[in-house]
Amino acid sequence: MRTGPGFPIERPRRLRGSAALRRMVAETRLHPADLVLPMFVKEDITAPVPVPSMPGVVQHTLDSLLKAGHEAVEAGVGGLILFGVPSTKDGRGSAADDPEGVVQVALRHLRSEFGDSTVLMADLCLDEYTDHGHCGILVPESGTGPAGTGGPGGSGPGWAVDNDATLERYADIALAQAAAGAHLVAPSGMMDGQVGAIRSALDSGGFGRVGILAYSAKYASAFYGPFRDAAECAPRFGDRSGYQQDPPNLAEALREVRLDLDEGADAVMVKPALAYLDVIRRVRDEVDVPVAAYQVSGEYAMVEAAAARGWIDRERVITETLTSIRRAGADIVLSYWATEAARRLH
């Protein structure tokens, strides 16, 4: 409609006239409590170790972990998620459920320090703890086959992950993390039945109040490279495409989400975030539980690299990417910028 030659009656620009007006009518809002800070804690180091491919991110000592945890909590960040870097690895990832393992020790320290004032989460997987770098127990590929024996391979020449043997390890890890003080455990290995096995172990072990944030749609992505430096968990051979999701598939992600919810997941996650905003939206539309998204290491690193060269406005890009993830439907965003972004939001 027009009121005269060339003049529109509808002027959406009226609601963009000032920063205060734009804030008032914003359709998507970021809040510090929406953010979760991923943290790496390494055994047997005396000072934080910078991660070269992730400027500003370090492998923490227990002391620096507590300091960074305080900074995050004081900024209003909603939670912390821990990834362990043990000093000793073996084929079954023994350190993952050791009561004196690096993540369990760190959880006890954080729970003692913060109580229930922030949400403590623990990544639940084996790749950081195995000497081969895969997310489960390996068996010779000739020994794999139909359900119950591990399924098809994808781990590397001559080897495959045994799905069901891995579930037993995940159950033990969940119990160790719960006993150490985790409010939520976050299984990320993409094994069939992992949520059900973990829920059963937690309930029978007296940890019925510990929740499960399931990595339900974790894609076999090229954006994980810097993380594997930080967690020292790159596969020694092969890849993880035999158990992580294939990037072209969306319907499969929705199926994985439904299965995890049927098995007892309390919240579900999509990983990575930016290349999978459509998946986040579809998951949000399908479920009535909290949806998380992980802004992964490659997303972080490419922004930091471009900003270091003066090619982009770093702070604006950080806010824009976090907003896009929330706009797509994520209730919770895991981001290495969580503390920084939370401070700016305040």
Secondary structure as the mmCIF struct_conf table of DSSP 4:
data_model
#
loop_
_struct_conf.conf_type_id
_struct_conf.id
_struct_conf.beg_label_comp_id
_struct_conf.beg_label_asym_id
_struct_conf.beg_label_seq_id
_struct_conf.end_label_comp_id
_struct_conf.end_label_asym_id
_struct_conf.end_label_seq_id
STRN STRN1 ARG A 2 GLY A 4
TURN_TY1_P TURN_TY1_P1 PRO A 5 GLY A 6
STRN STRN2 PHE A 7 PRO A 8
BEND BEND1 ILE A 9 ILE A 9
HELX_RH_3T_P HELX_RH_3T_P1 PRO A 12 ARG A 16
BEND BEND2 GLY A 17 SER A 18
HELX_RH_AL_P HELX_RH_AL_P1 ALA A 19 MET A 24
TURN_TY1_P TURN_TY1_P2 VAL A 25 VAL A 25
BEND BEND3 GLU A 27 THR A 28
HELX_RH_3T_P HELX_RH_3T_P2 PRO A 32 ASP A 34
STRN STRN3 LEU A 35 LYS A 42
TURN_TY1_P TURN_TY1_P3 GLU A 43 ASP A 44
BEND BEND4 THR A 46 ALA A 47
STRN STRN4 VAL A 49 PRO A 50
TURN_TY1_P TURN_TY1_P4 PRO A 52 SER A 53
BEND BEND5 MET A 54 MET A 54
TURN_TY1_P TURN_TY1_P5 PRO A 55 GLY A 56
STRN STRN5 VAL A 58 HIS A 60
HELX_LH_PP_P HELX_LH_PP_P1 THR A 61 THR A 61
HELX_RH_AL_P HELX_RH_AL_P2 LEU A 62 ALA A 75
TURN_TY1_P TURN_TY1_P6 GLY A 76 GLY A 76
STRN STRN6 GLY A 79 VAL A 85
BEND BEND6 SER A 87 SER A 87
STRN STRN7 ASP A 90 ASP A 90
TURN_TY1_P TURN_TY1_P7 GLY A 91 ARG A 92
HELX_RH_3T_P HELX_RH_3T_P3 SER A 94 ALA A 96
BEND BEND7 ASP A 97 ASP A 97
TURN_TY1_P TURN_TY1_P8 PRO A 99 GLU A 100
BEND BEND8 GLY A 101 GLY A 101
HELX_RH_AL_P HELX_RH_AL_P3 VAL A 102 PHE A 114
TURN_TY1_P TURN_TY1_P9 GLY A 115 ASP A 116
BEND BEND9 SER A 117 THR A 118
STRN STRN8 VAL A 119 LEU A 124
BEND BEND10 LEU A 126 LEU A 126
TURN_TY1_P TURN_TY1_P10 ASP A 127 TYR A 129
STRN STRN9 THR A 130 THR A 130
BEND BEND11 ASP A 131 HIS A 132
BEND BEND12 CYS A 135 GLY A 136
STRN STRN10 ILE A 137 PRO A 140
HELX_RH_3T_P HELX_RH_3T_P4 GLU A 141 GLY A 143
BEND BEND13 PRO A 146 PRO A 146
TURN_TY1_P TURN_TY1_P11 ALA A 147 GLY A 150
BEND BEND14 SER A 155 SER A 155
STRN STRN11 GLY A 156 GLY A 156
TURN_TY1_P TURN_TY1_P12 PRO A 157 GLY A 158
STRN STRN12 TRP A 159 ASP A 162
HELX_RH_AL_P HELX_RH_AL_P4 ASN A 163 ALA A 180
TURN_TY1_P TURN_TY1_P13 GLY A 181 GLY A 181
BEND BEND15 HIS A 183 HIS A 183
STRN STRN13 LEU A 184 PRO A 187
BEND BEND16 GLY A 189 GLY A 189
TURN_TY1_P TURN_TY1_P14 ASP A 192 GLY A 193
HELX_RH_AL_P HELX_RH_AL_P5 GLN A 194 SER A 204
TURN_TY1_P TURN_TY1_P15 GLY A 205 GLY A 206
TURN_TY1_P TURN_TY1_P16 GLY A 208 ARG A 209
STRN STRN14 GLY A 211 LYS A 218
STRN STRN15 TYR A 219 TYR A 219
HELX_RH_3T_P HELX_RH_3T_P5 ALA A 222 TYR A 224
HELX_RH_AL_P HELX_RH_AL_P6 GLY A 225 ALA A 230
TURN_TY1_P TURN_TY1_P17 ALA A 231 GLU A 232
BEND BEND17 ARG A 236 GLY A 238
BEND BEND18 ARG A 240 ARG A 240
TURN_TY1_P TURN_TY1_P18 SER A 241 TYR A 243
BEND BEND19 GLN A 244 GLN A 244
STRN STRN16 GLN A 245 GLN A 245
HELX_LH_PP_P HELX_LH_PP_P2 ASP A 246 ASP A 246
TURN_TY1_P TURN_TY1_P19 PRO A 247 PRO A 248
BEND BEND20 LEU A 250 LEU A 250
HELX_RH_AL_P HELX_RH_AL_P7 ALA A 251 GLU A 263
TURN_TY1_P TURN_TY1_P20 GLY A 264 GLY A 264
BEND BEND21 ASP A 266 ASP A 266
STRN STRN17 ALA A 267 LYS A 271
BEND BEND22 PRO A 272 ALA A 273
HELX_RH_3T_P HELX_RH_3T_P6 LEU A 274 TYR A 276
HELX_RH_AL_P HELX_RH_AL_P8 LEU A 277 GLU A 286
BEND BEND23 ASP A 288 VAL A 289
STRN STRN18 VAL A 291 TYR A 294
HELX_RH_AL_P HELX_RH_AL_P9 SER A 297 ALA A 308
TURN_TY1_P TURN_TY1_P21 ARG A 309 GLY A 310
BEND BEND24 TRP A 311 ILE A 312
HELX_RH_AL_P HELX_RH_AL_P10 ARG A 314 ALA A 328
TURN_TY1_P TURN_TY1_P22 GLY A 329 GLY A 329
BEND BEND25 ASP A 331 ASP A 331
STRN STRN19 ILE A 332 LEU A 334
TURN_TY1_P TURN_TY1_P23 TYR A 336 TRP A 337
HELX_RH_AL_P HELX_RH_AL_P11 ALA A 338 LEU A 345
#
